[in-house]
Amino acid sequence: MVDQIAAAVLACAVLGLLVWRGFFTPPGSFGSWAMFSHISAYRARLRDSTDDAPISPWDYELRHDHFNSAAGLGSLVTYLEQERGRHVVGEGVVLLPFRYVKVAVRNGEVVRA
């Protein structure tokens, strides 16, 4: 009986250690949640600087692509400027694993705000 209790306590300790390492170690390290290490997304309020008309990214992005990066936002801004002739400005947030970064769109580029 004592051996079973000791084995259960040891198993819980190992499981607790792996969960702790998964949440508090950098992606790519042993025990980290590597499958979530590259997920990022952005939320942005964009508008055309010439007529101040709002621009919805969902009019130009894939409907099922909920996760995109700052580079994806930059590609969207470049596409709108070069292909659609829209001069985009705005502000937003890029969501990264365990943190977020405030960004702004100015002069056709995505920069930190």
C-alpha positions in Angstrom: 0.0 0.0 0.0 2.8 2.4 0.9 4.5 1.6 -2.4 1.4 2.5 -4.4 1.0 5.8 -2.5 4.7 6.6 -3.1 4.4 5.7 -6.8 1.3 8.0 -7.1 3.0 10.9 -5.4 6.1 10.4 -7.6 3.9 10.3 -10.7 2.1 13.5 -9.7 5.4 15.2 -9.0 6.7 14.3 -12.4 3.5 15.4 -14.1 3.6 18.7 -12.1 7.2 19.3 -13.2 6.4 18.7 -16.9 3.4 21.1 -16.7 5.5 23.7 -14.9 8.3 23.4 -17.5 5.7 23.5 -20.3 4.4 26.9 -19.2 7.6 28.5 -17.9 10.4 27.5 -20.4 11.1 29.0 -23.7 9.7 27.3 -26.8 12.0 24.6 -28.1 13.3 23.6 -24.7 12.6 20.2 -23.2 9.1 20.0 -21.9 7.9 23.2 -23.5 4.6 23.4 -25.4 6.3 23.4 -28.8 3.1 23.0 -30.7 2.0 26.5 -29.6 5.4 28.2 -30.0 4.6 29.7 -33.4 1.0 30.8 -32.9 0.6 34.6 -33.3 -2.2 36.8 -34.4 -3.0 40.5 -34.9 -5.8 42.8 -34.3 -5.7 46.1 -36.1 -7.9 49.1 -36.8 -6.9 50.2 -40.3 -8.1 53.1 -42.4 -7.3 54.7 -45.7 -5.3 57.9 -45.1 -6.7 59.7 -48.2 -10.4 59.5 -47.3 -10.3 58.2 -43.7 -12.5 55.2 -44.7 -12.2 52.2 -42.5 -10.5 49.1 -43.9 -11.5 45.6 -42.7 -8.6 43.0 -42.9 -11.3 40.4 -43.3 -12.2 41.7 -46.7 -8.7 40.7 -47.9 -7.6 37.9 -45.6 -8.8 34.2 -45.8 -11.8 33.7 -43.6 -10.4 30.6 -41.9 -7.0 32.1 -41.2 -7.5 33.5 -37.7 -3.8 33.3 -36.7 -1.4 35.6 -38.6 1.8 37.4 -37.7 3.2 40.9 -37.9 4.7 39.9 -41.2 1.2 38.9 -42.4 0.0 42.4 -41.5 2.9 43.9 -43.3 2.1 41.8 -46.4 -1.5 43.0 -46.2 -0.5 46.6 -46.0 1.9 46.2 -48.9 -0.8 44.4 -51.0 -3.3 47.2 -50.3 -0.9 49.9 -51.3 0.6 48.3 -54.4 -2.4 46.4 -55.8 -5.4 48.4 -54.6 -3.9 51.9 -54.4 -4.9 52.4 -50.8 -2.6 54.2 -48.4 -3.2 52.4 -45.1 -2.6 53.9 -41.6 -3.7 52.5 -38.2 -2.8 50.9 -35.0 -3.1 47.5 -33.5 -1.7 44.7 -31.4 0.3 41.7 -32.4 -0.4 38.7 -30.1 2.7 36.5 -29.5 3.1 33.5 -27.2 2.9 34.9 -23.6 3.1 38.6 -24.6 1.7 41.2 -27.0 3.3 44.1 -28.9 1.6 47.3 -29.8 2.1 48.2 -33.5 1.2 51.1 -35.8 0.9 51.3 -39.5 2.7 54.3 -40.9 4.0 55.1 -44.4 3.2 51.6 -45.6 5.1 49.8 -42.9 4.2 48.1 -39.6 6.3 49.6 -36.8 6.3 49.2 -33.0 4.1 51.8 -31.3 
